[in-house]
Structure formats: structure tokens, C-alpha cells
Amino acid sequence: MAARLISTACIVLGGLLYWAALGSDTPKAYFFPQMLALTMVLLGAAMLVMDFRSSGKQQAAWSATQWYRIWPGMLVLVVFMAVAERVGFYVSSWLAFTSIGVLYAPTGDRLATAKRCVPIAIVFLAVLYLVFWMLLRVQLPHGFAF
């Protein structure tokens, strides 16, 4: 029941955000928020369909251990938002991406995961740079470290 409520809320909120992004004098400036809103609607619809398809099957109970796994990633995101303007978007994004990769790696393989995450995070940042700076012409927060 909770999954249906959440997915319906995502669909409604995504639709409202898309509608709000339509009413602008500069439609190119709102292209990215429109795509995010449509993605939110599509993911909410997919979640709703998956919930209806699995409604006869027994579902796992929501436990505190699931929240225990989520909190480190949430903490990384909060720290990222707090330091992005001071440090710089690209460097703080790289640190957040690498931190999340290492945090959620299997415990015995963290060094190998860190070695893999660093170049993947650099490629991820190159894609972010191309999308925001070159394609969308959006200036991101610059800090003392780019």
C-alpha cells in the first residue's frame, strides 16, 4: 500500500513540476527540469506497475536495517550540498561519487573498489561537464577547487 501511495505521489508531483516548467518565456532554460519531471513520472508509473504485478506475492517488511544502509549515502549527499559552493561543484561531486562507491562496496574489497571508482568518477564528471557547460550552457557553483 505504501509503495502505491509513494508512486502515485511521484506521478502527481512529476506532472505538477512538468506543468510548472512549461510556463516560461525561455523554454530552452527549462528543458532539463522538464526532462527530470518526465523521468519522475515514468519512474513513478513503473513503480506503480511493478507494485500491482507483485501484489499477490509476499513482500519483505520495512526494517530498520534498510535505513541503516541508507544513512551513510544520505550523509554524503548532505555534506555534498553543504560544501559544493565553497569547494566547487566538480570536485565535491567527484568526492561524493567516489565516497558513495566506496561506502557501498563489499567490506573486503574496498581498496579495489576505490581504485575502480576514481577513474569512473572522473569520466562521470567529464560527462557532467559536457552536459551542463557545453550542452545546457549552465554555470555551476565554482569554489576554490574548480
Helices and strands as residue ranges (DSSP letters): H 2-22, G 27-30, H 31-53, H 64-87, H 89-103, G 107-109, H 110-129, I 130-135
